[in-house]
Amino acid sequence: MASPVPINITEAELKLLQTLIYQECGMYFDERRAHFLHDRLQRRLRACGIDNFYGYYRLLTSFEGKRELVNLVENLTVNETSFFRNKPQLEVFQKVVLEELLHRKQERRDWTLRIWSAGCSTGQEPYTLAMMVADALAYYYLRNPLPFDMPSPKPLIPPPWRVEILASDINYSVLRAAQEAVYPEHQMESVDYVYRLRYFDKVGERYAIKTALKELVHFDFHNLKTEFLPARNDVIFCRNVMIYFDEAEQKRLIEKLYRCLNPDSYLFVGHAESLFGLSDKFRMLHQNNGTAYQKLEAQS
Ligand SMILES: C[S@@+](CC[C@H](N)C(=O)[O-])C[C@H]1O[C@@H](n2cnc3c(N)ncnc32)[C@H](O)[C@@H]1O
């Protein structure tokens, strides 16, 4: 089949769209990513049956075009993810951060743990965190038994602890897949057999997250460009998201995440990201190639 004739889009038109996308969700398309933007724009114009840029732009900026703006943003997000992504960092999360948080919270008789995966894509990140928290708590309980009756059958999270993992994204399609929580074999490479046995059911050729683990994770739509973000978190994972933002937007995002964290709590960013030059309100913890950032309290 012959490839469709490209619709003419000028550099100025592309800039206009770049600005609209930036205002909408913070994603910044510089020259290196202009080709990708151009390609996705062509696809959406064709899908809408519109043969000129201005017609499409008018639609995007109209009230009726809200749905199409969502479609366009979904087409522009990069949703690459995997289970147990960046293992050295997850080791820091489990062995250093969770250990410290559980001790500190137990001393205060605060039995809640709230973790937010911001930009969770198809769910591999929040489910990985859920598996790691469940294991860490079971091991912690073994060493620090509490005078509470353990219900039968033994729950994933030993009482009185309560774990909430919030996972959010701007893309509704990935959120739906995350909620479904069924993954093909090729996405399971980084999940070792102990985790497969404990936290997955085999359904035909695919792996489904077990209900008890699924129940720890709540999915929601949040646009990190906005000010209304989930507060009072003990840990935030925002990995491989701000890499698509420009520096000004990265600074704004870090400041918002800072405000969404409880005192002394922790932020994880992606392997290719860092807070260097963006914020001095965190202390960096670096161990065996894994990095975390701990919130510093403002000096009065
Ligand atoms: C590359 S994935 C990273 C997934 C996961 N955090 C990881 O590191 O494996 C980036 C995700 O960020 C989401 N995203 C991009 N801009 C966003 C925004 N403004 N608000 C919320 N999510 C956003 C995308 O939809 C995508 O699913």
The ligand as a MOL file (V3000), in Angstrom:
LIG
                    3D

  0  0  0     0  0            999 V3000
M  V30 BEGIN CTAB
M  V30 COUNTS 27 29 0 0 0
M  V30 BEGIN ATOM
M  V30 1 C 9.1480 6.7080 30.1540 0
M  V30 2 S 7.6810 6.4900 31.1140 0 CHG=1
M  V30 3 C 8.3990 6.1020 32.6890 0
M  V30 4 C 7.6460 5.0420 33.4520 0
M  V30 5 C 8.2430 4.6740 34.7960 0
M  V30 6 N 8.2500 5.8040 35.6970 0
M  V30 7 C 9.6350 4.1330 34.6340 0
M  V30 8 O 10.6080 4.8190 34.9340 0
M  V30 9 O 9.7650 2.9900 34.1680 0 CHG=-1
M  V30 10 C 7.1560 8.1970 31.3360 0
M  V30 11 C 5.6890 8.3270 31.7410 0
M  V30 12 O 5.4500 9.6740 32.1580 0
M  V30 13 C 4.1570 10.0600 31.7220 0
M  V30 14 N 4.0750 11.5320 31.6620 0
M  V30 15 C 4.6560 12.3710 30.7600 0
M  V30 16 N 4.2940 13.6450 31.0180 0
M  V30 17 C 3.4820 13.6130 32.0920 0
M  V30 18 C 2.7790 14.6150 32.8380 0
M  V30 19 N 2.8450 15.8980 32.5090 0
M  V30 20 N 2.0280 14.2180 33.8860 0
M  V30 21 C 1.9600 12.9080 34.2310 0
M  V30 22 N 2.5840 11.9190 33.5700 0
M  V30 23 C 3.3450 12.2640 32.5120 0
M  V30 24 C 4.0180 9.3830 30.3610 0
M  V30 25 O 2.6730 9.2240 29.9750 0
M  V30 26 C 4.7480 8.0460 30.5930 0
M  V30 27 O 3.8580 7.0130 30.9130 0
M  V30 END ATOM
M  V30 BEGIN BOND
M  V30 1 1 1 2
M  V30 2 1 2 3
M  V30 3 1 2 10
M  V30 4 1 3 4
M  V30 5 1 4 5
M  V30 6 1 5 6
M  V30 7 1 5 7
M  V30 8 2 7 8
M  V30 9 1 7 9
M  V30 10 1 10 11
M  V30 11 1 11 12
M  V30 12 1 11 26
M  V30 13 1 12 13
M  V30 14 1 13 14
M  V30 15 1 13 24
M  V30 16 1 14 15
M  V30 17 1 14 23
M  V30 18 2 15 16
M  V30 19 1 16 17
M  V30 20 1 17 18
M  V30 21 2 17 23
M  V30 22 1 18 19
M  V30 23 2 18 20
M  V30 24 1 20 21
M  V30 25 2 21 22
M  V30 26 1 22 23
M  V30 27 1 24 25
M  V30 28 1 24 26
M  V30 29 1 26 27
M  V30 END BOND
M  V30 END CTAB
M  END
